[in-house]
Amino acid sequence: MNILLVDDETLELDQLEYIMKPHFPNWTFYKAQDASIALQIAGKINVSLAFLDIQMPGKSGLELAKELKKNYTMDIIMVTAYQSFEYAQSSLRIGVNDYLTKPIVENELLGLLEKYRKWISQNDSIQEVLRIIREEYNEKLSLSIVANRIHLNATYLSRKFYEEVGIGFADYLNAYRLEMAKKILLEHKELSMAVVSEKAGFNSQHYFSSMFKKQNGITPSEYRVNPKKAKGFGI
């Protein structure tokens, strides 16, 4: 899994990598000290998670986050020394996944990263499945389709996926699609629920709405109006 760290301070970049590397030894870290270099890296490799400092010379972290979210599929965590409600609001509108304040506290950072442990896998086949889901979540995907593409028995893949990731293939796929639906709901408020459902990879608007409410505690329409009402809202 490729991790992008962006900060104009070299020490901040080194500290982030120093804290995470022992706990996530299979992650590959890429560092950039400005938005231009960060965009070059994102254009060459498949970044799964990015940490962006908000205050940087030239293009700010918020501007960079907006561009990355527009052009790539990745999770973004904003990092800042300023605890500002305005920054949090701006981050939310862009669709970032979390918000971390400096100075970085190791326990807080590792706690925030717990949900990404499911991405750790030394099994190349499972990594390929996760890549397919992240890049093609809006396409017709099933365990049998993916298993056929990577030349594995579906029963074997199902067992290995659960062992490596901790949840079943279908549950992971639905959870990822629902996260993408949140992004679509906030970034494209002109779209109908039927279109949002389709773009997120669901073939039934009713099923989409039911699953969304089950996971978030509110309907997609309510989330679009006030995302802070969702269960587990973290900003």
C-alpha positions in Angstrom: 0.0 0.0 0.0 1.4 3.4 -1.0 1.2 6.3 1.5 1.8 9.9 0.4 3.2 12.3 3.1 3.1 16.0 2.2 4.5 18.8 4.4 7.0 21.6 3.8 8.8 20.7 7.0 11.2 17.7 6.5 11.1 16.9 10.2 7.3 16.5 10.2 7.6 14.1 7.2 10.2 12.1 9.0 8.2 11.9 12.2 5.1 10.6 10.5 7.1 7.9 8.7 9.0 7.1 11.9 5.8 6.5 13.9 3.9 4.5 11.2 6.6 2.3 9.7 7.1 -0.1 12.6 3.4 -0.7 12.8 2.7 -0.9 9.1 5.9 -2.5 7.7 4.3 -3.4 4.3 3.4 0.2 3.5 5.5 2.2 1.1 6.0 5.9 2.0 6.5 8.7 -0.5 7.3 12.2 0.7 6.7 15.6 -0.9 7.4 19.1 0.4 5.0 20.9 -1.8 1.8 20.3 -3.8 3.6 20.2 -7.2 5.8 17.2 -6.1 2.8 15.5 -4.5 0.8 15.7 -7.7 3.7 14.3 -9.7 3.9 11.3 -7.3 0.1 10.8 -7.4 0.3 10.7 -11.2 2.9 7.9 -11.2 1.8 5.6 -8.4 -1.5 4.3 -7.0 -1.7 6.2 -3.7 -4.1 4.7 -1.1 -3.7 7.2 1.7 -2.4 10.7 1.9 -1.4 12.9 4.9 -1.5 16.6 3.8 -0.4 19.6 5.8 -2.8 22.4 5.4 -0.4 25.3 5.7 2.2 25.1 2.9 3.8 27.7 0.6 2.1 27.9 -2.8 -0.9 25.7 -3.1 -2.4 24.9 0.3 -3.1 21.4 1.6 -6.8 22.1 1.2 -6.4 23.0 -2.5 -4.2 19.9 -3.0 -6.8 17.7 -1.3 -9.5 19.0 -3.6 -7.4 18.3 -6.7 -6.4 14.8 -5.5 -10.0 13.9 -4.6 -11.1 15.1 -8.0 -8.6 13.0 -10.0 -7.8 10.0 -7.9 -9.4 7.5 -5.5 -7.6 7.7 -2.1 -8.3 8.5 1.5 -7.0 11.8 2.8 -6.1 12.9 6.3 -5.5 16.6 6.8 -2.7 17.7 9.3 -2.5 21.1 10.8 -1.1 23.0 13.8 -4.3 25.1 13.9 -7.5 23.9 15.5 -9.9 25.8 13.3 -13.6 25.1 12.7 -13.3 26.8 9.3 -10.5 24.3 8.3 -12.7 21.4 9.5 -15.6 22.7 7.5 -13.5 23.2 4.4 -12.0 19.7 4.8 -15.5 18.2 5.0 -16.7 19.9 1.9 -13.7 18.5 0.0 -14.5 15.0 1.3 -11.4 14.3 3.3 -11.5 11.3 5.6 -10.1 12.7 8.8 -8.3 15.6 10.6 -5.2 15.4 12.7 -3.6 18.3 14.7 0.0 19.0 15.4 2.1 18.3 17.3 1.5 14.7 16.3 0.7 12.4 19.3 1.7 8.8 18.5 -1.3 7.2 20.2 -3.7 9.5 18.4 -2.2 8.8 15.0 -2.1 5.0 15.6 -5.7 5.1 16.8 -6.8 6.9 13.7 -5.0 4.4 11.6 -6.7 1.3 13.2 -9.3 1.2 10.4 -6.6 0.9 7.8 -5.1 -2.3 9.3 -7.5 -4.2 7.0 -5.4 -3.0 4.2 -2.3 -4.8 5.5 -1.7 -8.1 3.7 1.4 -10.0 2.6 -0.7 -12.0 0.3 -0.4 -10.5 -3.2 -3.7 -11.9 -4.3 -5.6 -10.1 -1.6 -3.8 -6.9 -2.4 -4.9 -7.3 -6.0 -8.5 -7.8 -4.8 -8.4 -4.7 -2.7 -6.9 -2.7 -5.6 -9.7 -3.9 -7.9 -12.4 -2.9 -5.4 -10.8 0.6 -4.8 -10.5 1.2 -8.6 -13.6 -0.5 -9.9 -16.1 -0.3 -7.0 -18.7 1.2 -9.4 -18.5 -1.7 -11.8 -20.3 -5.0 -11.6 -18.2 -6.9 -9.1 -18.7 -10.2 -7.3 -16.5 -12.7 -5.6 -16.7 -15.1 -8.5 -15.9 -12.4 -11.1 -12.9 -11.2 -9.1 -11.7 -14.7 -8.4 -11.8 -15.5 -12.1 -9.8 -12.4 -12.9 -7.0 -13.3 -10.6 -7.2 -17.0 -11.4 -8.2 -18.3 -7.9 -10.9 -20.6 -6.7 -13.8 -18.5 -5.4 -14.2 -20.6 -2.2 -10.5 -20.3 -1.5 -10.5 -16.6 -2.2 -13.5 -16.1 0.1 -11.7 -17.8 3.0 -8.3 -16.0 2.4 -10.0 -12.6 2.1 -11.8 -13.1 5.4 -8.6 -14.3 7.1 -6.5 -11.4 5.7 -9.0 -8.5 5.9 -11.2 -9.5 8.8 -14.6 -9.2 7.0 -16.2 -11.0 4.1 -15.7 -9.9 0.5 -19.3 -8.7 0.0 -19.3 -6.7 3.3 -16.0 -5.0 2.4 -17.2 -4.1 -1.1 -20.5 -2.7 0.2 -18.7 -0.7 2.9 -16.3 0.8 0.4 -19.2 1.6 -2.0 -21.0 3.4 0.8 -17.9 5.5 1.6 -17.7 6.5 -2.0 -21.4 7.3 -2.0 -20.8 9.8 0.9 -18.2 11.5 -1.3 -20.6 11.6 -4.3 -23.5 12.9 -2.2 -21.4 15.9 -0.9 -19.6 16.7 -4.1 -22.5 16.3 -6.5 -25.6 17.6 -4.8 -27.4 18.0 -8.2 -27.5 14.2 -8.7 -30.6 12.2 -7.9 -30.4 9.4 -5.4 -30.8 6.9 -8.3 -27.8 8.3 -10.0 -25.7 8.4 -6.8 -26.7 4.8 -6.1 -25.6 3.8 -9.6 -22.3 5.7 -9.5 -21.5 4.1 -6.2 -21.9 0.6 -7.7 -25.4 -0.3 -6.4 -27.9 -1.7 -8.9 -30.9 -1.0 -6.6 -31.6 2.4 -5.1 -33.8 0.8 -2.4 -30.9 -1.5 -1.4 -28.5 1.4 -1.4 -30.7 3.6 0.8 -31.3 0.7 3.2 -27.6 -0.2 3.5 -26.6 3.5 3.9 -29.1 4.1 6.8 -28.0 0.9 8.5 -24.3 1.9 8.4 -24.7 5.6 9.1 -28.0 5.9 11.1 -29.4 8.4 8.6 -30.7 8.4 5.0 -28.6 9.5 2.1 -30.7 12.6 1.7 -30.3 13.5 5.4 -26.5 12.9 5.1 -26.4 15.3 2.1 -28.0 18.0 4.2 -26.1 17.5 7.4 -23.3 14.8 7.3 -22.4 15.5 11.0 -25.5 13.6 12.0 -24.0 10.3 10.6 -22.8 7.7 13.1 -19.0 7.8 13.6 -18.6 11.3 12.1 -15.0 12.1 12.9 -14.2 15.7 12.0 
